[in-house]
Amino acid sequence: MSRYTYTLTPQRAEEDNRTYKQSELEGMTTFRLREICRKERLVVQPAQYAEHEKLVRLIMRFRGQREYRHIRTVCEGGTERLQEFLNDCGINFLAEPKVEIPGTITLFRGTEVNSLDGYRIKAETELYEGNLLLVDECLQVYTCFYMERDNGEIYLHKGGDVPVLPLEKHQYFILYFPNEESSEFLYDCYYGNRISAPAYIECVRIPLLDVREEEIRDVDLPLVIDFGSSNTTMGICLPDGSMKIASAGGNTIIPSIIRIKEKQGGGAEFLYGYDALMSGGGDCQEEEAAIFYDIKRWISDAERIENVILRDGYKYSFSRKEMLKGYLDYLVKMARQQFKCSFTSIQLLAPIRQKEKFRRLFKELLEGYEVRCDLDEGMAVLFHSIHGLLQKKAYEERRSYHALVIDCGGGTTDLTSGRFYIENNRVSYIIGLETRYENGDTNFGGNNLTYRILQLIKIKAAEESGVLKAEPLSGFDSGAFYERLNGRYEQAEGWLPTRFKDYEEKSREHYFFVKNNYYYLFELAEQVKKRFFRAQFCYKIRLSTEKDNDIFLDKWRLAICTAGRFEYLPGPLGFDLHLDEIEEILRPDIYGLMERFLDQKFEEGELAEYEMIKLTGQSCKSRLFLEALKQYVPGKRIQNTRHDGEGTEYKMCCLEGALAYFQNCRLGYMKVNENYQVGSLPYEIMAYTHENREKLLVRRMDPEDHIGYISRFHIGNQLDLYLQDGQGNPLRTYHFAYDASKFGQTTQKEIDLLYEGTVIQEETDTILEGETKFFVWISRERWGFVVLPILRDQEILYRGEETFFDFEDDTWELNFFDGRK
């Protein structure tokens, strides 16, 4: 009879030991719970199949992991109830087990204690993750702790708002309760749940040397945040001259991710960073757009509303500003806890072309803080090199160095040039530093490379399953190569669909099958990319549904379509990916990027002026960037960042440079003369004349910032303007709507005063009767352009309001999570 309830699989001994926490299961979707039941051979009754709670109970019955309830939050009267219990019950102090806790504990008011504080708990026997009490020699309860496991070790934890009674000169102890039911009772007692109290309780009394509670100190040192498309880093320069970098999930890289999930008791809540990444086991089924990547792009259109449908069936709407504010608050709270500081100033590292836009938005979101963007990302990277020259004393004084920084991040690539000199006078260094934005591609970054690998994985899976005939992709030029790659990818779509946008009008179940396919393949592609890009050489990786391979391919997370019917992978699947294959599909994209950025500079001889070329950004870990760059410059001029064990060195370069800058300035070791420029413009603005001829109003790479103009007859009320990239490819159409009746009357003299020395002053003289002339010019500070209409009617001039338009927003930028891939 037991065979029909649960069956062990001898071939999967590792999986047989897998257990699940209830909170983990409750965060998963019904689809994911069904997969676990299938994988664990749990027989699901038809009545349970669609009910989330019944599936959770079934898995907990056979594969449940004990999850302890911890005292984490303040509760009125909680400490008093615990004190009353200890006063009334009998207490039996045990000599075993022997438990070791660091003798001196420092608590900081208003912040939590977690594993990063390093209060590791040791014992000769296995400890459970229970609640603890801090008491004195008279058993006076001062506060509540709890234990939690992190990477196999047990650490002391405390909730940030759990109160602490005033600590006077006493002898302090921590009470550990070997009986698990005692810990559960303490939880219920603290939160006022009605439960019968035991007559006596057993505990181990662990003596401490000292317990102190201190206030979080206010510091005028800035918290430096490098907010990236895929990942974020942050750190601080401390008064003692040291630098600290925040960490999360055991890494200094914090994912730039936001997840929205259903809150227990109704409503929705936000999860950020690693919490968002780990919640739900990476599953996105039954959650419409509940996880958001690439949130840095939201800066261009922060007012937009995002809609989410969660498991409860309700549709929730949240503004991007609200979610960005939550993410920033999460970062600041994390920094406050780790650095034990309260910040008044925050320095954000922004792209040079969007410095002012970043500053304005984040100043609005981070109320109560002084928000500055003194350094752009390119200057921070450049200062990383300057700091290295100073430390090694490897510079020539007063010599002008010219550097080029190529920053390829998760979503964008920027080309920035810098010129600097170093002078060592009697009291400090004098640094002359000038940075200039040269070029950029908002549609190329690490996600492009991940997507190419995703395409290859999907094609390989289809070939291995016999759906596609195995054919080589090589032997073509770059254009034909990607055409063939995309064609093979499209052929595999019928068997392993990933374009979930096409399923919005179909059944809900099919939509989420396809959506989960894409997100899971993207996750696999990220793993493959990281394996091949890490410092240790790797020639081959095997993806397989068998456990003992490089990357495990979970067949229960891929749904194939056969004759219009979806099912999970029916049998085992495995295939190899080789380094030369990966580089072959990435090489045309990377070489094409370098060609767009450097060809003109190479032909004009500009590259010979650069003493150093710096590669930075996580994507530059691929040796293909170095290989492509060597076509243009000798390898000795390329500064390739050192590799560290975690593969985070390219991302950390920017933050480390910024921290060195602020530390040196604060200590008075140097005076920096800065000059920022947004030099080249990678876009063009075009409009059509009444004869349907193209007229360029703003030209790319125009250092003079010329003002363009185009005319219409005054009866019109809309002007269409077209944004193009450097190759003339259309990116976006702007519809400038205007009402001439609302223009304000002006005079030629007034226009001459306002726009003296510009083409506007010259061209208004030639405006004909009934003509509206539109002047268009760029605003480098705000990274957009301005339109000014001027009309002549009845020999009187009328001027409209100057209207600003952003160059960039995610309506035209490449989005790898829009369901069309």
N, C-alpha and C positions, 0 to 999 in steps of 0.2 A: 504494500500500500504506500510505503514511503517513496517509491519510485515516481508516483504521480504528484508528489509535492516538491521534491528537490532531488536532483541527481548530481553527484560529483563527477567531474571529468578528470580522469587520472592524468591525461596528457597536459593538463594546465595546473600544475601544483602551485605555481606562483599566484594565479588568479583565484585559486580556492581560498587563499588567505586574505583576499580583499574583503574589507568590511566598509560600511558606509555610515556616516553620521546623519541623523534625521534632518538637521539644518541644511546639510549638503543636498539631501534628496529633495527637500521642500523647495530649494532654489532651482531645481531642474524642471524641465518641461515634461509633459506627459509622454511625448515621443521618446525622450531620453530615458525615462523610467521603463518604458516598454523594451528599449534596447537592453537595459540592465537585466530585466527579467529573462529575455531571450538568452543573453550571454551567460547568465547564472543558472539557466535551465529551471526557472521558476514557472510553474504552470499557472496561467492567469485565467480566471473564470471570465466568461463573456461579459458578465455584469460589472466586472472590475476594470475591463480593458480601457475604458475611456474616463475612468474616475481617478483623478490624481491622488487623492488622499488614500484610497484603498490600495493603490500600487505602492505608495510609500510604506503603508503598514505591512504589506506583504514582504517587501524587501527588508524592512527592519526586523521582521520575524525571523528570517533565515540568514540575513547578512548584516544585521544591525550592529553598529558600534556604539558602545556606551558613551553618551555625551553628557557631560556634567554641566550643571547650571552654576554660573559664576556670579558673584556679587560684583557688578561693574558700575552701577549707577547709584546716585543719591536717592534715598527713600526716607521720607519724614518719619522719625521715630524708630528707624531701623536699628541704629546702634543701641538705643535704650532697650529695645526688645531683646537683643542679644545679651545685654548686661543683666536684664531681669532673669533670663533663662540660666545664665551661669551662676547667678546668686542662689537660685532655687534648686538646682540639680546637683547630684553627687558627681564628683569628677575623680576619675581614676587615672593617675599619671603613669605612663608606661615607659620602660627603659628602652624598648625596642619598637620599631626599627630606629637605627641610628641615622639621623638626618642632619646634613650640614647645610647651613645658609651663611652667606657672608655676614660677618659680625657687625659691620657698620652699614647702615642704610640711610640714604639721604632722600627725602621726599620733597618734591617741588610742588607748591600749592597750585592747583588748577591744571596739572598735567598728569598723565597716566605714567605708570611704571610698566615697561615691557621688556622683551628679551634684549633690546639694544642697550638697556641700562646695565646688563651683564650680571645680574644677581642670580647666578646659577645655583640650583639646588641639587645636592648629591645624596645618595643613599646606597646602602649595600643591597637593598631589595628594590623591586619595582614599585614606583610611586604612581598613584593615580592623580588626575588633574582636578584636585578638589579645592574647597575654600579654606582659608587660613584666617586666624585672628591674631592681631597684635595686642598683647596685654602686658601689664606690669606684674610686680610681685604680689599684688593684692587681687589679681585677676580683673583689674579694671580694663574694659575693652576700649581701645583707642581708634582702631580702624580695621578694615577687612582687606586681606590680600587673597589671591588665588594663584594656582599653579597652572602653567600651560606649556605644552611641548613645542619646541621649535628645532627642526633638524635633528631630532632624536634626543635632544637635551631638554631638561625641565628647568624653567625659569620662573622667578617671582614676578607676578603682575599685580597691578592695582588700577582700578578705574579712575579716570581723571577727576571726576566730581564726587567720588566717595569721600565723605568728610573724615577729618583727622582731629581728634580731641587735642587740646593744647598739651604739648610734650614738655614735661618738667623733669626735674632730676629724679629719675626712677631707674630701676632695673627692668629691662624689657625682655619679653619672650614672644616667640611665635608659636602658636598652638597648631599642631598638625594632627588631624583626626584619621587614624588608620581605617576606621569603618566608613565606607562610602556613604552609607545612609546618614551618617552624622553630618557630612558635608551638605547633603541634600536638605536635611532639616534646617541647617543654618541659613540656607538660601530662603526657604519658606518663612522662617522666623523673621529674618531681616525685612522681607517684603510684605509681611503681615498676612501671609496665607494661613488660613485656619488649619491647624494640624496638631495632633496630640503630642505633647513634649515627652521625651524619654525621661525616665526617673534618674538615670545616671549616664555619663558619657565618658569614653576613653580618649585620651589624647597624649601626644608626645610634646613635651615642653622644650623648645629649642632656645637656649639663651643667646642674647645679642650683646655686643659691646656698647653700641650707641645707636639711637634713632634720632635723626634731625629732620625738621621740616623748614624749608627755606622758601623765600619768595623768588619768583622768576624776576630776574633783574632786567630793567630796560637798558637797551644799548642803542647807541647812535650809529652803530656799524650797519651797513646795508646787508640785507639778505639778497644774494645774487641768484637770479633764476634764469636759466637758459631753457625757454619753452620751445620745444621742438615738435615737428609734425608727428613723429612716431614716439619719441621719448623726451623726457624732461630731466634736467639735472639742476641741483641747487646747492649752494654752499655759503659759508660765512668766514670772514677774517676775524679772528678773536683778538682781544686786547693783548694777549701774551705773544702775539706774532705768529701764532699757528693758524692753520686753515682747517676747517672741517667741511666735509661733504656729506649731505644727507643720503640715506640709503633706505631701500624698501625691498621686501622680498629677497633679502640677502644680496642686493645689488645696488650700485650707485645710480643705476638707470631706472627712472620711474616712467612707466608707460603713459603716454598722453591719450588716455581712453576714459570714456564715461559710459556707464551702463545704468539703465533704468530698470528696476525690478519691482514687483508687487510687494508691498509691505504687509507684514502680518497684521491682521485686523482691518485691512483695507487701505487704499491709497497707494502711492508710489514713492520710492526713495531712490536716491542717486548713490552709485558706487563709483569710486575713482581709482585710477592707477592699477596696482596689483590686485586690489579687492575686486575691481571690475573685471580684470583679466581672468581671475580664478573662479568667480561666481558662475554657477550653472555648468561647470565643466566644459566651457567653450561652446555650448550648444546655443543655437539661435532660433530653433524651431519654436513656434507658437508665440514668438515675441517679435512683432513688427518693428524693425529698426531699433531694437532696444539697446543695442551697443553701438557706440559712435567712435569711429577712428578719425584720425587726421583733423582733429578739432582746431588746430592752429589756423586752418583755412577759414574758420568762422570769423576771424578778425575782419575779413573783407565785407562780411554781411552779417554782423552780429545781431541785427534786429529780427532776423527771420525766426519763425516759429517751427518747431519740430513736433510732429504728432507720433504718438506711440500707442499701440494697443497691447495690453498685457493679458495675462491668463484670465483675469476676472472679467474680461470682455469689454471693459470700459476704455474709452479713448481719452488719452491724456495729452495735453498740449503744454509745451514748455518753450520758453524763449531761449535762444542760444546764449544770451547774456546771463540768464539765470544759471544755466549749466556751467558756463565758463567761470562765473563767480564762485560756484560751488567747488570747482576744481582748484581754483586759486586759494580759496579758504582751506581746502584739504592740504595743499602744499604748505601754507603758512603754519597751520596747526601741527603738521608733521615736523617742520623745522623748529617750532617752539619747543616741542617735546624732546627732540634729539639734541638741540643746542642749548636748552635751558635758558633761552633769551626771549624777551619780548621786543619785537622790532618796531621801529617807527619809520624806517626807510627801506624801500624795496627797489633794487636795480634790476630791470628786465633787459636781457640781451635780445635785440630785435634785428631783423634784416635792415640793412642801411636804407633801403628804398621805402621802408614802412615805419621808420622810427617814430615819427610824429603820430601816426595812426595808432601804433601800439601804446604810446604814452597816454594819449587821450582816452582810449578805451579802458585801459587797466587802471588809470587814475579814477575813472568812474566806478569801476567794479570793486576796487580795493579802498573803500571809504575809510578815512582815519589814518591812512598811511601816506607818506610822501613817496610817490611813484615817479621814478626817473628812468630814462633810457640814455645814460651818458655814453655808453659804449654800444656800438653795433657789433653784430656777430663777426664780421670780417676783421674789425679792429681788435676784438678780443683774441682771435686766432693769431693775428699778427703780433700782438703783445706777448703771446706765448713764446714766440721766437725771440723777441727782444729780451724778455726775461732770461731766456736760456743763454743769449750772448753775454748778458751782464754777469750771470753767475759764473760762466766759464772764462770771462774776460777775453772773449774771442771777437772783439769788434775793433774797427779802426775809428778813432775819434774824429768826429765832424765829417766823416764820409757819408755820403747820401746813398742809402740802400733802397733798392726798388724791388718790391715783392708782389707776387700774384697769388691770391688765395682762391682755390676751387673748392667750394663747399657743397657736397652732394649729400643731402639729408634724406629723410623718409619720403618727403613729398615734392621738394623743390631743389633746384641747383642754382647757386649764385656764383658769379665771378666778380671778385673785388680786387682792386689793385691798391697797393700801399707804398708810400715813400716815407722813410724815416732816417733820422740821424741821431747820434748819441754824443753828448758832450759831458765830460766829467769836470765840473768846476770845484771850487774849494769846499762847498757845503753839500752839494747834491748832484745828481745827474740831471741834465737838461735833455729831454726827448722831444724832438720835433716829429710829429706823426700826422700824416695825411692819408685818408682812405677815400677811395672813389669807387662807386658802383659802376661796373663795366658792362655786365650782361647778365642774363638770367633766363631760366626756363622753369616756369611754375608748374609744368606738366611732366617733369622728369625727376625721379628720386628713387629711393629704395623700393617703393611699392611697385614701380615699373619693372624692376628686376625680379621681384617676387612673383609678379603676374606672369612674366615669361616662363619662370620655372613651373608655375601652376599649369600653364599650357602644356609644357613637356610632360608633367606627371599625368595629366588627363589623357594625353595621346598614348603614353607608354602603357597606362592601365588598359586602354581600349585595345591596343595591339596585343598585350599579354593575354587578354580575355578572348582574342580571336575576332573581335568586332571589326577591327581595322587590320588590313594587311600591313605588316611591318615594312616600312620604306624609309630610306635615308633622307634626312632633311638637308644635308650638306650639298655642295656643288653648285650653289647659286650665288649671285651677287646679293647685296644686302636687301634691296627692294624685293627681288624675287624670293629671297629666303623667307622673309616675314610674310609674304603673300602665301607661300606654301605652308608655313607654320600655322597661320590663321586658318587656312583651308582645312588642314588636318584636324585642327582644334574644332572647327565647325562640324566636321564629319562625326566627331566623337560626341557632339552635343545630343544627338538623338538617343544615345545609349546612357551617357552620364551627363544629364542636363545640369547647367549651372546658371543660366540666365533666368533668375527668378522673377525679373520684371515681366517676362512674357507670360507668367502664370498668375498674375494678379486677378485676371478675370476667370480663372479656373478654380478648382476646388481648393479649399483652405489647406487640406492635407498635402496635396501635390505641391502647392506653393512653398510650404515649409520644408518638404523633402528636398526641393531644388535649392532653396536658400541655404539649407544646412550643407548641401554638397559643396557649394561655392566656398563658404566660410571654412569648412574643414579642409578643403584642398589648399586654400590660402594659408591656413595654419601649417599644413605639411610643407608647403613651399618655403615658408619662413624658416622652418627647421632645417630644410635642405640648404638654404642660402647661408645660414649661420654656420653649418658644419663645413661648407666649402670655403667660407671666408675667414675662418678662424686661423690663428697663427700656425697651429700644427698642420702640416701638409696632409691632405686627404684626397685620394685619387678616385675612390669609389664609395658609393653609399647604396645600401640595399633597403628598399621599402618593402615590407612584407606583412601579411596577416599573421605570420608566425612571430612569436615573442622574441626569440633569440636572434634579432637582426638589428641593424643600425637604427632604423626608425620604424616603429610599430604602426601598421596600417589597420585601423579598426574598421572591420567590414560592416559593423553595425552602425557606422556613421556615414556610410555612402549608400545612396539609394539609386539603383539603376532602373531604367525604363525599358520594358519589353512589351511591344504591342500595346502601348498606352497604359500599361499596368506597372506600378512601382513596386519594387521589392529590394531588400538588402542584398549585398553581394552574396551569391549563393554558395560560393566555395572559396578555397584559399587563393590568394593572389600575391605575387611578388615579382619585383623587377629591380634591375640595377640602374643607377644614374652615375655617369662618369664625369669627372672634372672637365674633360675636353668637350663633352656634350653641353654642359652648363655654360662654359665659356663661349661656345659656338653660338648659342642663342642670345647671349648677352652682348657679345662683341660688337655687332652692328649698331646697337643702341648707344653704347658707350663711346665708340669711335665717332658716331654721328654727332654726339653731344660735343666732343672735343673739336670736331671739325667746325661746328657752328660757332663755338666760342673762340677758337684760336686761329683759324685759317687766315682771316683778314689781318690779324696782328702779325702772323708769321710772314705773310706776303709783304707787309709794309715794314718789316724789320723791327717791330716793336718788341718782340719776345727777347731779342738780344739785350734789351735794356734791363731785364729782370735778373738780379743776382740770386734770387731764391723763388721757388714756386712751391707752395704749400698745399697739400691735399688734406682735406678735413671733411668730417661728416661720416656717419656710420657706413654708408654705401661705398666709400672709397677704400674699404678694406679689401675689395676685390683687386687682384693684381692687374686686372685689365685696365684700370685707370692709369696705373703707372706705365703699363705697356703702351697705351694710346698716347700718353703725354710725351713719351720718349721719341715719338715721331717728330716732335717740334723742338725739344730742348735736350741738352745733354743730361744724363741721369744724375750727375753730381750736383746739379742745381735744384733738384727736386728734394724737398724736405719731407721724407716719409715718416709719419709718426710711429714711435716705438709700439710694439705689440705688448699687451698685457694678457694675463691669463683669462680674463673675462671677455676680451674682445671689445672693450668699451673705450679704448684709448682715443679713437677718432672723435667720439662724442664728447669726451672729457676735455679735450684740447681747448675748446672754446671757454668752458667754465674755468679751467685752471688759469688760462690767460687773463680772464676778467678778475679773478681773485688776486692774482699777482699784481695787477694794475691798481686795484683799490687798496691793497695792503701797502704797496710802495708809496702811493700818494698820501695815505693816512699817516705813515711814519715819517713823512717829509724827506724820504730818500731821493725823491725825484720831482721835477716839475715837467709836466707834459703840456706841450703846445699842440692842440688838436685842431684838425681841419677836416670836416666831413663834406663830401660832395656826392651827389647822385649824377654821375656823368652821362653815361649812355642811356638811351631809352630803347628797350627791345621791342617797342610797339610802333604802329602807325595808325593814324586816324584818317579815314577816308569817307567822302560823301559823293553822291552822284549829282551831276548838274541836271538841268531840265532836259538836256539832250541825251541823258543816260550815259554820260561820260564820267569816268572816275576822276576825282580830284583829291590829291593828297593834301590834307590840312596840317597834319603833324607827321614829320618824318622821323624814322628811327635813327639812332646814333647822331642826332642833331645837337651839337654842343652849344649852338647859339640860341636855342629855344625860340625859334621863329614862330610868329603868330600866323595861323592860316585863316582863311575866310571863304565863305560861300554865300550866295544870295538866293532869295526866294521872293516871289511876289507877295504882297502883304496880306492877301486873303487866306494864305495858308495858316495852319496852326500846329504843324508837326514837322520836325526835321529829323531824318534818320541819319545816324552816324555809325560807322563801321570800324571796329577794332580789328587790326590784323597783326600777325606776328612778323618777324623780320623777313620771312620768305613770302609774305603776301597772303598767307593762309587766313581765312576768316576765323575770328574767335568769338565775337559778340556784336550784337546790334543794339545801339542805344536809340530810344525813341524820345527825343526832346520835345515835349508838348509845351506850347506857350499860348498866351492870350494877349494879342497886341493891344487890346483895349485897356489892359492893366499896366502898360508901359508908362513910365514917368517922363514928362516933358523935360528936355535938356537943351543945351546950347552947344555950339561948336567950341566956345571958350571953355565951358565946363569939361567937355571931353578932352580938350587939349591939356588942361590941368591934371586930369585924372590919369591920362595915358600918354603923358609927354614922352616923346622920343620913340614911340612904338608905331607899328604899322596901323594901329587903330586910329591914331591922330591923323595919319596921312590919308587913310582910306575913307574916312567919314565924309571928306569933301566930295568924293565921287559918288556917294549914294544917290540914286535917282529917285524921282517922285514915285511913291508906291512900292519902293524896294526895301526889303528887310535884309540887312547884311549880318551874318553870324560870324563872329570872331571866335576862334578856337585856339587855346594855348595850354601848355602842360603846367601842372603844379607838382614839382618834384617833391616838395615837402610832404604833401598829402598823398602822393603817388596816384595821380589821376589827371584829369584835364578839366578846363573851365570853358563854358560857352556863354558868350555875351551877344544878345541880339540888339541891333540898333535900326530903327525904322525912320524913313522920311515920309511924312504925310502932310499935305497942304503946306509944303515948304518948312515944316516944323520937324525937328528931330525928337525922337522918343527913344528912351533907353530902357531895356528890360533888366531884370536882376541877373547878376552873374550866377550861373548854376554849375555846381561841381559834380563830376562823375568819376567813380573809381575805375581804375584800370582792371583790377582783378576782383572777381568773386567766383564762387563755386558753381555758378550757372554755366560757365563755359570751361572751367578747369576740369581736367581729367579726374574722374572719380571712380575708384576701383571697387566701390561698395554700393553702386547704384542699381545693381541687378541686371546690367546690360552686358556683362562679360561672360 
